[in-house]
C-alpha cells in the first residue's frame, strides 16, 4: 500500500499521472480559490477564524470530487 502511494506521488510530480496535467492544476486552483474566498467571507461575517477555516475546508474538500470527476489517468 505504501509503495502504491509512493508510486502515485512520484508520477504526479513528474506530470505523468494524469493525461491532462493542465486541467488538474486548473481544477485544483479553482478549489483552492473557492476555499480561500470562503474563509475570508466567513471570517468577515463574524465567525472565529478557526471555525471559518474548518467550515471552508469542509466545503472545499466536498467540492474536490465534483471538480475532479472528469479527470483521466494514464
HTML snippet that shows the backbone in 3Dmol.js (N, CA, C, O; Angstrom):
<script src="https://3Dmol.org/build/3Dmol-min.js"></script>
<div id="view" style="width:600px;height:400px;position:relative"></div>
<script>
const pdb = `
ATOM      1  N   UNK A   1       0.826  -1.184   0.000  1.00  0.00           N
ATOM      2  CA  UNK A   1       0.000   0.000   0.000  1.00  0.00           C
ATOM      3  C   UNK A   1       0.871   1.249   0.000  1.00  0.00           C
ATOM      4  O   UNK A   1       0.609   2.206  -0.728  1.00  0.00           O
ATOM      5  N   UNK A   2       1.910   1.225   0.827  1.00  0.00           N
ATOM      6  CA  UNK A   2       2.813   2.371   0.889  1.00  0.00           C
ATOM      7  C   UNK A   2       3.551   2.546  -0.436  1.00  0.00           C
ATOM      8  O   UNK A   2       3.786   3.671  -0.877  1.00  0.00           O
ATOM      9  N   UNK A   3       3.913   1.437  -1.065  1.00  0.00           N
ATOM     10  CA  UNK A   3       4.607   1.504  -2.362  1.00  0.00           C
ATOM     11  C   UNK A   3       3.701   2.096  -3.439  1.00  0.00           C
ATOM     12  O   UNK A   3       4.170   2.842  -4.298  1.00  0.00           O
ATOM     13  N   UNK A   4       2.401   1.769  -3.401  1.00  0.00           N
ATOM     14  CA  UNK A   4       1.456   2.319  -4.370  1.00  0.00           C
ATOM     15  C   UNK A   4       1.323   3.826  -4.192  1.00  0.00           C
ATOM     16  O   UNK A   4       1.299   4.569  -5.173  1.00  0.00           O
ATOM     17  N   UNK A   5       1.239   4.275  -2.957  1.00  0.00           N
ATOM     18  CA  UNK A   5       1.141   5.710  -2.691  1.00  0.00           C
ATOM     19  C   UNK A   5       2.406   6.427  -3.145  1.00  0.00           C
ATOM     20  O   UNK A   5       2.340   7.506  -3.734  1.00  0.00           O
ATOM     21  N   UNK A   6       3.547   5.827  -2.872  1.00  0.00           N
ATOM     22  CA  UNK A   6       4.823   6.422  -3.286  1.00  0.00           C
ATOM     23  C   UNK A   6       4.903   6.517  -4.806  1.00  0.00           C
ATOM     24  O   UNK A   6       5.354   7.529  -5.342  1.00  0.00           O
ATOM     25  N   UNK A   7       4.473   5.479  -5.494  1.00  0.00           N
ATOM     26  CA  UNK A   7       4.484   5.467  -6.956  1.00  0.00           C
ATOM     27  C   UNK A   7       3.557   6.542  -7.524  1.00  0.00           C
ATOM     28  O   UNK A   7       3.922   7.237  -8.472  1.00  0.00           O
ATOM     29  N   UNK A   8       2.367   6.680  -6.953  1.00  0.00           N
ATOM     30  CA  UNK A   8       1.419   7.694  -7.414  1.00  0.00           C
ATOM     31  C   UNK A   8       1.949   9.105  -7.192  1.00  0.00           C
ATOM     32  O   UNK A   8       1.795   9.969  -8.054  1.00  0.00           O
ATOM     33  N   UNK A   9       2.561   9.337  -6.060  1.00  0.00           N
ATOM     34  CA  UNK A   9       3.127  10.654  -5.764  1.00  0.00           C
ATOM     35  C   UNK A   9       4.265  10.968  -6.736  1.00  0.00           C
ATOM     36  O   UNK A   9       4.372  12.091  -7.229  1.00  0.00           O
ATOM     37  N   UNK A  10       5.104   9.984  -7.008  1.00  0.00           N
ATOM     38  CA  UNK A  10       6.213  10.174  -7.947  1.00  0.00           C
ATOM     39  C   UNK A  10       5.688  10.500  -9.344  1.00  0.00           C
ATOM     40  O   UNK A  10       6.178  11.426  -9.990  1.00  0.00           O
ATOM     41  N   UNK A  11       4.695   9.745  -9.811  1.00  0.00           N
ATOM     42  CA  UNK A  11       4.116  10.004 -11.127  1.00  0.00           C
ATOM     43  C   UNK A  11       3.449  11.376 -11.185  1.00  0.00           C
ATOM     44  O   UNK A  11       3.532  12.066 -12.201  1.00  0.00           O
ATOM     45  N   UNK A  12       2.785  11.774 -10.093  1.00  0.00           N
ATOM     46  CA  UNK A  12       2.128  13.075 -10.058  1.00  0.00           C
ATOM     47  C   UNK A  12       3.137  14.203 -10.235  1.00  0.00           C
ATOM     48  O   UNK A  12       2.927  15.104 -11.047  1.00  0.00           O
ATOM     49  N   UNK A  13       4.230  14.156  -9.479  1.00  0.00           N
ATOM     50  CA  UNK A  13       5.205  15.240  -9.549  1.00  0.00           C
ATOM     51  C   UNK A  13       6.015  15.212 -10.844  1.00  0.00           C
ATOM     52  O   UNK A  13       6.589  16.231 -11.228  1.00  0.00           O
ATOM     53  N   UNK A  14       6.072  14.084 -11.513  1.00  0.00           N
ATOM     54  CA  UNK A  14       6.704  14.023 -12.831  1.00  0.00           C
ATOM     55  C   UNK A  14       5.748  14.464 -13.933  1.00  0.00           C
ATOM     56  O   UNK A  14       6.161  14.646 -15.078  1.00  0.00           O
ATOM     57  N   UNK A  15       4.475  14.635 -13.593  1.00  0.00           N
ATOM     58  CA  UNK A  15       3.482  15.046 -14.576  1.00  0.00           C
ATOM     59  C   UNK A  15       2.978  13.911 -15.438  1.00  0.00           C
ATOM     60  O   UNK A  15       2.480  14.152 -16.538  1.00  0.00           O
ATOM     61  N   UNK A  16       3.096  12.670 -14.967  1.00  0.00           N
ATOM     62  CA  UNK A  16       2.705  11.512 -15.759  1.00  0.00           C
ATOM     63  C   UNK A  16       1.535  10.737 -15.166  1.00  0.00           C
ATOM     64  O   UNK A  16       1.201   9.665 -15.671  1.00  0.00           O
ATOM     65  N   UNK A  17       0.908  11.239 -14.122  1.00  0.00           N
ATOM     66  CA  UNK A  17      -0.215  10.523 -13.509  1.00  0.00           C
ATOM     67  C   UNK A  17      -1.505  10.787 -14.269  1.00  0.00           C
ATOM     68  O   UNK A  17      -2.302   9.872 -14.481  1.00  0.00           O
ATOM     69  N   UNK A  18      -1.712  12.021 -14.675  1.00  0.00           N
ATOM     70  CA  UNK A  18      -2.931  12.410 -15.382  1.00  0.00           C
ATOM     71  C   UNK A  18      -2.613  12.642 -16.848  1.00  0.00           C
ATOM     72  O   UNK A  18      -1.506  13.050 -17.196  1.00  0.00           O
ATOM     73  N   UNK A  19      -3.597  12.378 -17.710  1.00  0.00           N
ATOM     74  CA  UNK A  19      -3.367  12.596 -19.136  1.00  0.00           C
ATOM     75  C   UNK A  19      -3.384  14.083 -19.487  1.00  0.00           C
ATOM     76  O   UNK A  19      -2.783  14.481 -20.485  1.00  0.00           O
ATOM     77  N   UNK A  20      -4.060  14.912 -18.688  1.00  0.00           N
ATOM     78  CA  UNK A  20      -4.105  16.356 -18.922  1.00  0.00           C
ATOM     79  C   UNK A  20      -3.698  17.088 -17.639  1.00  0.00           C
ATOM     80  O   UNK A  20      -4.569  17.515 -16.881  1.00  0.00           O
ATOM     81  N   UNK A  21      -2.396  17.242 -17.378  1.00  0.00           N
ATOM     82  CA  UNK A  21      -1.958  17.877 -16.136  1.00  0.00           C
ATOM     83  C   UNK A  21      -2.449  19.319 -15.990  1.00  0.00           C
ATOM     84  O   UNK A  21      -2.696  19.773 -14.872  1.00  0.00           O
ATOM     85  N   UNK A  22      -2.591  20.035 -17.087  1.00  0.00           N
ATOM     86  CA  UNK A  22      -3.075  21.416 -17.020  1.00  0.00           C
ATOM     87  C   UNK A  22      -4.478  21.506 -16.445  1.00  0.00           C
ATOM     88  O   UNK A  22      -4.790  22.426 -15.689  1.00  0.00           O
ATOM     89  N   UNK A  23      -5.315  20.558 -16.803  1.00  0.00           N
ATOM     90  CA  UNK A  23      -6.677  20.529 -16.279  1.00  0.00           C
ATOM     91  C   UNK A  23      -6.679  20.246 -14.775  1.00  0.00           C
ATOM     92  O   UNK A  23      -7.487  20.800 -14.030  1.00  0.00           O
ATOM     93  N   UNK A  24      -5.765  19.376 -14.343  1.00  0.00           N
ATOM     94  CA  UNK A  24      -5.652  19.063 -12.915  1.00  0.00           C
ATOM     95  C   UNK A  24      -5.266  20.315 -12.134  1.00  0.00           C
ATOM     96  O   UNK A  24      -5.858  20.621 -11.099  1.00  0.00           O
ATOM     97  N   UNK A  25      -4.261  21.037 -12.643  1.00  0.00           N
ATOM     98  CA  UNK A  25      -3.812  22.257 -11.965  1.00  0.00           C
ATOM     99  C   UNK A  25      -4.914  23.309 -11.933  1.00  0.00           C
ATOM    100  O   UNK A  25      -5.083  24.004 -10.931  1.00  0.00           O
ATOM    101  N   UNK A  26      -5.664  23.428 -13.025  1.00  0.00           N
ATOM    102  CA  UNK A  26      -6.757  24.403 -13.081  1.00  0.00           C
ATOM    103  C   UNK A  26      -7.852  24.051 -12.076  1.00  0.00           C
ATOM    104  O   UNK A  26      -8.331  24.923 -11.351  1.00  0.00           O
ATOM    105  N   UNK A  27      -8.248  22.786 -12.028  1.00  0.00           N
ATOM    106  CA  UNK A  27      -9.299  22.371 -11.099  1.00  0.00           C
ATOM    107  C   UNK A  27      -8.850  22.524  -9.649  1.00  0.00           C
ATOM    108  O   UNK A  27      -9.644  22.899  -8.786  1.00  0.00           O
ATOM    109  N   UNK A  28      -7.577  22.235  -9.382  1.00  0.00           N
ATOM    110  CA  UNK A  28      -7.039  22.420  -8.033  1.00  0.00           C
ATOM    111  C   UNK A  28      -7.040  23.891  -7.653  1.00  0.00           C
ATOM    112  O   UNK A  28      -7.382  24.243  -6.523  1.00  0.00           O
ATOM    113  N   UNK A  29      -6.660  24.751  -8.590  1.00  0.00           N
ATOM    114  CA  UNK A  29      -6.658  26.196  -8.329  1.00  0.00           C
ATOM    115  C   UNK A  29      -8.071  26.717  -8.087  1.00  0.00           C
ATOM    116  O   UNK A  29      -8.275  27.582  -7.235  1.00  0.00           O
ATOM    117  N   UNK A  30      -9.032  26.205  -8.819  1.00  0.00           N
ATOM    118  CA  UNK A  30     -10.435  26.607  -8.608  1.00  0.00           C
ATOM    119  C   UNK A  30     -10.881  26.235  -7.202  1.00  0.00           C
ATOM    120  O   UNK A  30     -11.478  27.054  -6.503  1.00  0.00           O
ATOM    121  N   UNK A  31     -10.596  25.007  -6.783  1.00  0.00           N
ATOM    122  CA  UNK A  31     -10.972  24.565  -5.439  1.00  0.00           C
ATOM    123  C   UNK A  31     -10.292  25.370  -4.349  1.00  0.00           C
ATOM    124  O   UNK A  31     -10.925  25.731  -3.357  1.00  0.00           O
ATOM    125  N   UNK A  32      -8.998  25.659  -4.523  1.00  0.00           N
ATOM    126  CA  UNK A  32      -8.258  26.437  -3.525  1.00  0.00           C
ATOM    127  C   UNK A  32      -8.772  27.872  -3.455  1.00  0.00           C
ATOM    128  O   UNK A  32      -8.862  28.449  -2.372  1.00  0.00           O
ATOM    129  N   UNK A  33      -9.108  28.446  -4.602  1.00  0.00           N
ATOM    130  CA  UNK A  33      -9.638  29.815  -4.625  1.00  0.00           C
ATOM    131  C   UNK A  33     -10.986  29.891  -3.933  1.00  0.00           C
ATOM    132  O   UNK A  33     -11.228  30.804  -3.144  1.00  0.00           O
ATOM    133  N   UNK A  34     -11.859  28.951  -4.219  1.00  0.00           N
ATOM    134  CA  UNK A  34     -13.182  28.938  -3.572  1.00  0.00           C
ATOM    135  C   UNK A  34     -13.028  28.793  -2.064  1.00  0.00           C
ATOM    136  O   UNK A  34     -13.707  29.479  -1.301  1.00  0.00           O
ATOM    137  N   UNK A  35     -12.138  27.902  -1.632  1.00  0.00           N
ATOM    138  CA  UNK A  35     -11.918  27.695  -0.204  1.00  0.00           C
ATOM    139  C   UNK A  35     -11.366  28.954   0.457  1.00  0.00           C
ATOM    140  O   UNK A  35     -11.809  29.329   1.542  1.00  0.00           O
ATOM    141  N   UNK A  36     -10.403  29.606  -0.189  1.00  0.00           N
ATOM    142  CA  UNK A  36      -9.831  30.841   0.373  1.00  0.00           C
ATOM    143  C   UNK A  36     -10.870  31.944   0.461  1.00  0.00           C
ATOM    144  O   UNK A  36     -10.933  32.665   1.456  1.00  0.00           O
ATOM    145  N   UNK A  37     -11.685  32.077  -0.577  1.00  0.00           N
ATOM    146  CA  UNK A  37     -12.744  33.095  -0.545  1.00  0.00           C
ATOM    147  C   UNK A  37     -13.769  32.803   0.550  1.00  0.00           C
ATOM    148  O   UNK A  37     -14.274  33.724   1.193  1.00  0.00           O
ATOM    149  N   UNK A  38     -14.072  31.531   0.761  1.00  0.00           N
ATOM    150  CA  UNK A  38     -15.000  31.163   1.832  1.00  0.00           C
ATOM    151  C   UNK A  38     -14.424  31.503   3.207  1.00  0.00           C
ATOM    152  O   UNK A  38     -15.144  31.997   4.075  1.00  0.00           O
ATOM    153  N   UNK A  39     -13.143  31.244   3.408  1.00  0.00           N
ATOM    154  CA  UNK A  39     -12.514  31.577   4.696  1.00  0.00           C
ATOM    155  C   UNK A  39     -12.626  33.075   4.944  1.00  0.00           C
ATOM    156  O   UNK A  39     -13.000  33.498   6.038  1.00  0.00           O
ATOM    157  N   UNK A  40     -12.309  33.869   3.946  1.00  0.00           N
ATOM    158  CA  UNK A  40     -12.358  35.325   4.093  1.00  0.00           C
ATOM    159  C   UNK A  40     -13.784  35.790   4.351  1.00  0.00           C
ATOM    160  O   UNK A  40     -14.020  36.599   5.248  1.00  0.00           O
ATOM    161  N   UNK A  41     -14.733  35.285   3.574  1.00  0.00           N
ATOM    162  CA  UNK A  41     -16.132  35.710   3.729  1.00  0.00           C
ATOM    163  C   UNK A  41     -16.693  35.308   5.090  1.00  0.00           C
ATOM    164  O   UNK A  41     -17.385  36.098   5.733  1.00  0.00           O
ATOM    165  N   UNK A  42     -16.400  34.089   5.531  1.00  0.00           N
ATOM    166  CA  UNK A  42     -16.923  33.637   6.822  1.00  0.00           C
ATOM    167  C   UNK A  42     -16.272  34.385   7.987  1.00  0.00           C
ATOM    168  O   UNK A  42     -16.931  34.667   8.988  1.00  0.00           O
ATOM    169  N   UNK A  43     -14.990  34.706   7.861  1.00  0.00           N
ATOM    170  CA  UNK A  43     -14.310  35.467   8.916  1.00  0.00           C
ATOM    171  C   UNK A  43     -14.856  36.883   8.987  1.00  0.00           C
ATOM    172  O   UNK A  43     -15.028  37.432  10.075  1.00  0.00           O
ATOM    173  N   UNK A  44     -15.130  37.480   7.825  1.00  0.00           N
ATOM    174  CA  UNK A  44     -15.707  38.829   7.810  1.00  0.00           C
ATOM    175  C   UNK A  44     -17.145  38.832   8.321  1.00  0.00           C
ATOM    176  O   UNK A  44     -17.636  39.844   8.822  1.00  0.00           O
ATOM    177  N   UNK A  45     -17.816  37.681   8.189  1.00  0.00           N
ATOM    178  CA  UNK A  45     -19.198  37.574   8.670  1.00  0.00           C
ATOM    179  C   UNK A  45     -19.262  37.443  10.189  1.00  0.00           C
ATOM    180  O   UNK A  45     -20.346  37.477  10.773  1.00  0.00           O
ATOM    181  N   UNK A  46     -18.099  37.293  10.830  1.00  0.00           N
ATOM    182  CA  UNK A  46     -18.089  37.270  12.280  1.00  0.00           C
ATOM    183  C   UNK A  46     -17.720  35.946  12.915  1.00  0.00           C
ATOM    184  O   UNK A  46     -17.614  35.864  14.139  1.00  0.00           O
ATOM    185  N   UNK A  47     -17.520  34.908  12.120  1.00  0.00           N
ATOM    186  CA  UNK A  47     -17.105  33.631  12.691  1.00  0.00           C
ATOM    187  C   UNK A  47     -15.654  33.725  13.156  1.00  0.00           C
ATOM    188  O   UNK A  47     -14.850  34.416  12.530  1.00  0.00           O
ATOM    189  N   UNK A  48     -15.314  33.045  14.234  1.00  0.00           N
ATOM    190  CA  UNK A  48     -13.891  32.988  14.615  1.00  0.00           C
ATOM    191  C   UNK A  48     -13.087  32.348  13.477  1.00  0.00           C
ATOM    192  O   UNK A  48     -13.606  31.521  12.727  1.00  0.00           O
ATOM    193  N   UNK A  49     -11.831  32.737  13.361  1.00  0.00           N
ATOM    194  CA  UNK A  49     -11.011  32.281  12.242  1.00  0.00           C
ATOM    195  C   UNK A  49     -10.916  30.758  12.179  1.00  0.00           C
ATOM    196  O   UNK A  49     -10.962  30.184  11.090  1.00  0.00           O
ATOM    197  N   UNK A  50     -10.786  30.104  13.314  1.00  0.00           N
ATOM    198  CA  UNK A  50     -10.686  28.641  13.323  1.00  0.00           C
ATOM    199  C   UNK A  50     -11.972  28.000  12.800  1.00  0.00           C
ATOM    200  O   UNK A  50     -11.917  27.034  12.038  1.00  0.00           O
ATOM    201  N   UNK A  51     -13.109  28.520  13.198  1.00  0.00           N
ATOM    202  CA  UNK A  51     -14.384  27.982  12.731  1.00  0.00           C
ATOM    203  C   UNK A  51     -14.586  28.271  11.245  1.00  0.00           C
ATOM    204  O   UNK A  51     -15.087  27.423  10.507  1.00  0.00           O
ATOM    205  N   UNK A  52     -14.196  29.469  10.809  1.00  0.00           N
ATOM    206  CA  UNK A  52     -14.314  29.820   9.391  1.00  0.00           C
ATOM    207  C   UNK A  52     -13.437  28.907   8.540  1.00  0.00           C
ATOM    208  O   UNK A  52     -13.860  28.439   7.483  1.00  0.00           O
ATOM    209  N   UNK A  53     -12.219  28.657   9.005  1.00  0.00           N
ATOM    210  CA  UNK A  53     -11.307  27.782   8.262  1.00  0.00           C
ATOM    211  C   UNK A  53     -11.829  26.347   8.223  1.00  0.00           C
ATOM    212  O   UNK A  53     -11.765  25.693   7.182  1.00  0.00           O
ATOM    213  N   UNK A  54     -12.338  25.863   9.334  1.00  0.00           N
ATOM    214  CA  UNK A  54     -12.862  24.494   9.379  1.00  0.00           C
ATOM    215  C   UNK A  54     -14.058  24.330   8.449  1.00  0.00           C
ATOM    216  O   UNK A  54     -14.143  23.340   7.724  1.00  0.00           O
ATOM    217  N   UNK A  55     -14.969  25.274   8.461  1.00  0.00           N
ATOM    218  CA  UNK A  55     -16.154  25.196   7.611  1.00  0.00           C
ATOM    219  C   UNK A  55     -15.783  25.327   6.133  1.00  0.00           C
ATOM    220  O   UNK A  55     -16.308  24.601   5.289  1.00  0.00           O
ATOM    221  N   UNK A  56     -14.876  26.255   5.827  1.00  0.00           N
ATOM    222  CA  UNK A  56     -14.444  26.433   4.441  1.00  0.00           C
ATOM    223  C   UNK A  56     -13.711  25.196   3.926  1.00  0.00           C
ATOM    224  O   UNK A  56     -13.891  24.807   2.772  1.00  0.00           O
ATOM    225  N   UNK A  57     -12.891  24.580   4.768  1.00  0.00           N
ATOM    226  CA  UNK A  57     -12.181  23.356   4.364  1.00  0.00           C
ATOM    227  C   UNK A  57     -13.149  22.210   4.136  1.00  0.00           C
ATOM    228  O   UNK A  57     -12.958  21.407   3.223  1.00  0.00           O
ATOM    229  N   UNK A  58     -14.172  22.131   4.947  1.00  0.00           N
ATOM    230  CA  UNK A  58     -15.182  21.090   4.767  1.00  0.00           C
ATOM    231  C   UNK A  58     -15.887  21.263   3.422  1.00  0.00           C
ATOM    232  O   UNK A  58     -16.073  20.294   2.686  1.00  0.00           O
ATOM    233  N   UNK A  59     -16.274  22.484   3.107  1.00  0.00           N
ATOM    234  CA  UNK A  59     -16.953  22.758   1.839  1.00  0.00           C
ATOM    235  C   UNK A  59     -15.993  22.572   0.661  1.00  0.00           C
ATOM    236  O   UNK A  59     -16.347  21.952  -0.341  1.00  0.00           O
ATOM    237  N   UNK A  60     -14.776  23.112   0.786  1.00  0.00           N
ATOM    238  CA  UNK A  60     -13.789  22.975  -0.285  1.00  0.00           C
ATOM    239  C   UNK A  60     -13.412  21.530  -0.543  1.00  0.00           C
ATOM    240  O   UNK A  60     -13.255  21.127  -1.695  1.00  0.00           O
ATOM    241  N   UNK A  61     -13.266  20.746   0.513  1.00  0.00           N
ATOM    242  CA  UNK A  61     -12.972  19.331   0.354  1.00  0.00           C
ATOM    243  C   UNK A  61     -14.132  18.576  -0.277  1.00  0.00           C
ATOM    244  O   UNK A  61     -13.931  17.625  -1.033  1.00  0.00           O
ATOM    245  N   UNK A  62     -15.338  19.006   0.038  1.00  0.00           N
ATOM    246  CA  UNK A  62     -16.517  18.389  -0.567  1.00  0.00           C
ATOM    247  C   UNK A  62     -16.633  18.697  -2.054  1.00  0.00           C
ATOM    248  O   UNK A  62     -17.248  17.936  -2.800  1.00  0.00           O
ATOM    249  N   UNK A  63     -16.047  19.809  -2.486  1.00  0.00           N
ATOM    250  CA  UNK A  63     -16.066  20.176  -3.905  1.00  0.00           C
ATOM    251  C   UNK A  63     -15.080  19.362  -4.741  1.00  0.00           C
ATOM    252  O   UNK A  63     -15.278  19.213  -5.947  1.00  0.00           O
ATOM    253  N   UNK A  64     -14.033  18.837  -4.129  1.00  0.00           N
ATOM    254  CA  UNK A  64     -12.986  18.153  -4.882  1.00  0.00           C
ATOM    255  C   UNK A  64     -13.507  16.982  -5.726  1.00  0.00           C
ATOM    256  O   UNK A  64     -13.124  16.885  -6.892  1.00  0.00           O
ATOM    257  N   UNK A  65     -14.348  16.097  -5.210  1.00  0.00           N
ATOM    258  CA  UNK A  65     -14.851  15.020  -6.084  1.00  0.00           C
ATOM    259  C   UNK A  65     -15.612  15.564  -7.294  1.00  0.00           C
ATOM    260  O   UNK A  65     -15.516  15.006  -8.386  1.00  0.00           O
ATOM    261  N   UNK A  66     -16.355  16.633  -7.109  1.00  0.00           N
ATOM    262  CA  UNK A  66     -17.081  17.237  -8.228  1.00  0.00           C
ATOM    263  C   UNK A  66     -16.107  17.837  -9.243  1.00  0.00           C
ATOM    264  O   UNK A  66     -16.288  17.674 -10.449  1.00  0.00           O
ATOM    265  N   UNK A  67     -15.075  18.532  -8.754  1.00  0.00           N
ATOM    266  CA  UNK A  67     -14.106  19.156  -9.649  1.00  0.00           C
ATOM    267  C   UNK A  67     -13.252  18.124 -10.375  1.00  0.00           C
ATOM    268  O   UNK A  67     -12.845  18.350 -11.515  1.00  0.00           O
ATOM    269  N   UNK A  68     -12.978  16.998  -9.730  1.00  0.00           N
ATOM    270  CA  UNK A  68     -12.074  16.007 -10.309  1.00  0.00           C
ATOM    271  C   UNK A  68     -12.792  14.847 -10.991  1.00  0.00           C
ATOM    272  O   UNK A  68     -12.138  13.877 -11.374  1.00  0.00           O
ATOM    273  N   UNK A  69     -14.099  14.910 -11.156  1.00  0.00           N
ATOM    274  CA  UNK A  69     -14.840  13.752 -11.656  1.00  0.00           C
ATOM    275  C   UNK A  69     -14.511  13.391 -13.105  1.00  0.00           C
ATOM    276  O   UNK A  69     -14.658  12.230 -13.486  1.00  0.00           O
ATOM    277  N   UNK A  70     -14.077  14.338 -13.913  1.00  0.00           N
ATOM    278  CA  UNK A  70     -13.820  14.052 -15.327  1.00  0.00           C
ATOM    279  C   UNK A  70     -12.349  13.953 -15.685  1.00  0.00           C
ATOM    280  O   UNK A  70     -12.000  13.979 -16.865  1.00  0.00           O
ATOM    281  N   UNK A  71     -11.476  13.840 -14.686  1.00  0.00           N
ATOM    282  CA  UNK A  71     -10.048  13.718 -14.963  1.00  0.00           C
ATOM    283  C   UNK A  71      -9.722  12.299 -15.397  1.00  0.00           C
ATOM    284  O   UNK A  71     -10.292  11.332 -14.892  1.00  0.00           O
ATOM    285  N   UNK A  72      -8.799  12.192 -16.338  1.00  0.00           N
ATOM    286  CA  UNK A  72      -8.401  10.878 -16.834  1.00  0.00           C
ATOM    287  C   UNK A  72      -6.965  10.594 -16.432  1.00  0.00           C
ATOM    288  O   UNK A  72      -6.092  11.457 -16.534  1.00  0.00           O
ATOM    289  N   UNK A  73      -6.732   9.367 -15.970  1.00  0.00           N
ATOM    290  CA  UNK A  73      -5.405   8.924 -15.575  1.00  0.00           C
ATOM    291  C   UNK A  73      -4.715   8.248 -16.759  1.00  0.00           C
ATOM    292  O   UNK A  73      -5.369   7.786 -17.694  1.00  0.00           O
ATOM    293  N   UNK A  74      -3.405   8.199 -16.703  1.00  0.00           N
ATOM    294  CA  UNK A  74      -2.657   7.471 -17.737  1.00  0.00           C
ATOM    295  C   UNK A  74      -2.566   6.014 -17.403  1.00  0.00           C
ATOM    296  O   UNK A  74      -1.973   5.243 -18.158  1.00  0.00           O
TER     297      UNK A  74
END
`;
const viewer = $3Dmol.createViewer("view");
viewer.addModel(pdb, "pdb");
viewer.setStyle({}, {cartoon: {color: "spectrum"}});
viewer.zoomTo();
viewer.render();
</script>
